[in-house]
Structures are given as C-alpha cells and as structure tokens.
Amino acid sequence: MQPTGATAPKPDSNPAPKVPYPHRIGFTEPHRHGILLGHERDSPALSRWMRTVVPRLARRNALQVAQALVSNAHRHTRSGDPGGTVRVVVDINPFLITVSVTDGGPRRDTPIPYPRLGNRHGPPHTGLHLVDHLAVYWEWDWEWKGAALGPLTVRAVIENP
C-alpha cells in the first residue's frame, strides 16, 4: 500500500540493452569452463573459446564433439529458434575431458527428440555417430520443469592424452 500522495514508479523506458552471445560462464573450480551460445548456427565463437580452455593435444577431438552436439541442439530443439541458447561446459581432468551441452528443450508441437544414433548406414562421422566414435562414453538426461520436459544435456567423455 502506498502512502497518500506517492506515485507508483514508472516502468523503465530505456531497458538495459541485451548483451549479444556468447557469454562466458564462470565457475569456482579451475578445471571447469563454460560458454552460453545463441541460436546462430556455425558461429566461430565455440572454436575460438575451445582453443583457450582445452589442452592442445585433446583440442581437436573435444572441439569436434562440442560442434556436433551444439549443431544437434540447434537443429532439433528450441536452441535453434530465435532467442534460443546452448550451454557448453567443459570439465578438464588429468586423463579425461567431459564436454556437456545443454539445449533449450523440445520445440512445441513436435515429437520429443532424444539422442540416438539412428541410421547406422548414414554418414559415419557426423552428429552422434562422430561423438560415439570419438568419446570413451556418452550419456544424456532431461531436466523436468513441472510436468513438462525441459532442457536436455548430452555429456561426452573423451581422453585427455
């Protein structure tokens, strides 16, 4: 309740400008790095960022895995829609590197996509086939938002030579 004579605050007529993607994500653990990408496909930001955080000997495989997972997120989920985002987190340990990619969740009115290798007769070194080839192990899990499915995270573990 407002005191007599007080006026309600006016909505801000000049909202803060949106910061363009990518955004780096900070973690307290020194071995963990993250970046939030926008909905634009084939952005060079991912490869530039990976060069700064992944050791040289593992960089090629880690980048190929991250690019395949980000591409799938853009192609199959709301991450590829205007305003969509993809979160990439890299955990670097002495012998293994974990690349985690979280999408924007399933698109409305479409079958719910889930990661699967699908046609084994397709291109062998694209999408999840490439991830399956390069990774020691990969898995996925959904986040739930109430009764609805939310974002999906795919994690791939590769060797850190």
C-alpha positions as CSV (number, residue, x, y, z in Angstrom):
1,M,0.0,0.0,0.0
2,Q,1.4,3.4,-1.0
3,P,1.3,6.4,1.3
4,T,-1.0,9.3,0.3
5,G,0.5,11.5,-2.4
6,A,3.0,8.9,-3.5
7,T,3.1,7.8,-7.2
8,A,3.9,4.4,-8.5
9,P,7.3,4.1,-10.0
10,K,7.3,4.4,-13.8
11,P,8.5,1.5,-15.8
12,D,12.0,1.9,-17.2
13,S,11.6,3.4,-20.6
14,N,15.2,2.5,-21.5
15,P,15.7,-1.1,-20.5
16,A,19.3,-2.3,-20.4
17,P,20.5,-3.4,-23.9
18,K,20.8,-7.2,-24.3
19,V,24.4,-8.4,-24.4
20,P,25.0,-10.5,-27.5
21,Y,26.1,-14.1,-27.2
22,P,28.4,-15.7,-26.5
23,H,28.7,-15.3,-22.7
24,R,31.4,-17.0,-20.7
25,I,30.1,-18.9,-17.7
26,G,32.3,-18.6,-14.6
27,F,32.9,-21.5,-12.2
28,T,34.8,-21.6,-8.9
29,E,36.5,-24.8,-10.0
30,P,39.7,-24.1,-12.0
31,H,39.1,-27.2,-14.2
32,R,35.6,-26.2,-15.3
33,H,34.8,-23.8,-18.1
34,G,31.6,-22.8,-19.7
35,I,30.1,-20.7,-22.5
36,L,26.5,-19.8,-23.4
37,L,25.9,-19.6,-27.2
38,G,23.0,-18.0,-29.0
39,H,20.8,-19.6,-31.7
40,E,23.1,-18.8,-34.6
41,R,24.5,-21.8,-36.3
42,D,28.1,-22.1,-37.4
43,S,29.3,-19.4,-35.0
44,P,33.1,-19.3,-34.8
45,A,32.8,-18.4,-31.1
46,L,32.8,-22.1,-30.0
47,S,36.1,-22.9,-31.7
48,R,37.7,-19.7,-30.5
49,W,36.7,-20.4,-26.9
50,M,37.7,-24.1,-27.0
51,R,41.2,-23.0,-28.1
52,T,41.5,-21.0,-24.9
53,V,40.3,-23.7,-22.5
54,V,41.2,-27.2,-23.8
55,P,44.7,-28.5,-23.8
56,R,46.3,-28.7,-27.3
57,L,46.6,-32.5,-27.6
58,A,42.9,-33.0,-26.8
59,R,41.6,-29.9,-28.6
60,R,40.7,-31.4,-32.0
61,N,38.5,-34.2,-30.5
62,A,36.9,-32.0,-27.9
63,L,36.1,-29.4,-30.5
64,Q,34.6,-31.9,-32.9
65,V,32.4,-33.4,-30.1
66,A,31.3,-30.0,-29.0
67,Q,30.5,-28.8,-32.5
68,A,28.5,-32.0,-33.2
69,L,26.4,-31.6,-30.0
70,V,25.8,-27.9,-30.5
71,S,24.8,-28.5,-34.1
72,N,22.3,-31.2,-33.0
73,A,20.9,-28.8,-30.3
74,H,20.4,-26.1,-32.9
75,R,18.8,-28.5,-35.4
76,H,16.5,-30.4,-33.2
77,T,15.5,-28.2,-30.2
78,R,14.4,-24.7,-29.3
79,S,18.0,-23.7,-29.1
80,G,17.9,-23.1,-32.9
81,D,14.9,-20.9,-32.7
82,P,15.3,-17.1,-32.4
83,G,16.2,-16.3,-28.8
84,G,17.4,-19.9,-28.2
85,T,20.6,-20.7,-26.3
86,V,23.0,-23.6,-26.0
87,R,25.2,-24.1,-22.9
88,V,28.6,-25.8,-23.3
89,V,30.6,-26.8,-20.2
90,V,34.0,-28.4,-20.3
91,D,35.5,-30.3,-17.3
92,I,39.2,-30.9,-17.8
93,N,40.8,-33.6,-15.6
94,P,44.2,-35.2,-15.9
95,F,43.1,-38.1,-18.1
96,L,39.6,-37.2,-19.2
97,I,37.7,-34.3,-20.6
98,T,33.9,-34.1,-20.3
99,V,32.0,-32.0,-22.8
100,S,28.4,-31.2,-21.7
101,V,26.0,-29.5,-24.0
102,T,22.6,-28.4,-22.7
103,D,19.9,-27.4,-25.2
104,G,16.8,-25.2,-24.9
105,G,14.3,-28.0,-24.6
106,P,12.0,-29.6,-27.1
107,R,10.1,-27.5,-29.6
108,R,6.3,-27.2,-29.1
109,D,4.0,-29.4,-31.1
110,T,6.9,-31.7,-32.3
111,P,7.8,-35.2,-31.3
112,I,10.1,-35.1,-28.4
113,P,13.6,-35.6,-29.7
114,Y,16.1,-37.7,-27.8
115,P,19.7,-38.5,-28.6
116,R,20.0,-41.7,-30.6
117,L,22.4,-43.0,-33.2
118,G,19.6,-43.8,-35.6
119,N,20.6,-45.0,-39.1
120,R,24.0,-46.7,-38.9
121,H,24.2,-46.5,-42.7
122,G,24.3,-42.7,-42.7
123,P,27.4,-40.5,-42.7
124,P,29.8,-42.2,-40.2
125,H,31.5,-39.0,-38.9
126,T,28.6,-36.6,-38.3
127,G,26.4,-35.9,-35.4
128,L,26.1,-38.5,-32.7
129,H,28.0,-41.0,-34.9
130,L,31.0,-38.8,-34.6
131,V,30.5,-38.3,-30.8
132,D,30.1,-42.1,-30.4
133,H,33.4,-42.6,-32.4
134,L,35.5,-40.1,-30.5
135,A,34.1,-40.5,-27.0
136,V,35.0,-43.1,-24.4
137,Y,31.5,-42.8,-23.1
138,W,28.5,-40.6,-23.7
139,E,25.1,-40.2,-22.0
140,W,22.1,-37.8,-21.8
141,D,19.5,-36.7,-19.3
142,W,16.4,-34.4,-19.2
143,E,15.6,-31.6,-16.8
144,W,12.0,-31.6,-15.8
145,K,10.0,-28.3,-15.4
146,G,6.9,-29.3,-13.5
147,A,5.2,-31.9,-15.6
148,A,6.9,-30.9,-18.9
149,L,10.3,-31.8,-20.3
150,G,12.8,-29.0,-20.1
151,P,16.4,-28.8,-21.4
152,L,18.3,-31.9,-22.4
153,T,22.0,-32.3,-21.5
154,V,24.3,-34.6,-23.5
155,R,27.7,-35.4,-21.9
156,A,30.6,-37.0,-23.8
157,V,33.8,-38.1,-22.1
158,I,37.0,-38.1,-24.3
159,E,40.6,-38.9,-23.5
160,N,43.0,-36.2,-22.4
161,P,46.3,-37.5,-23.7
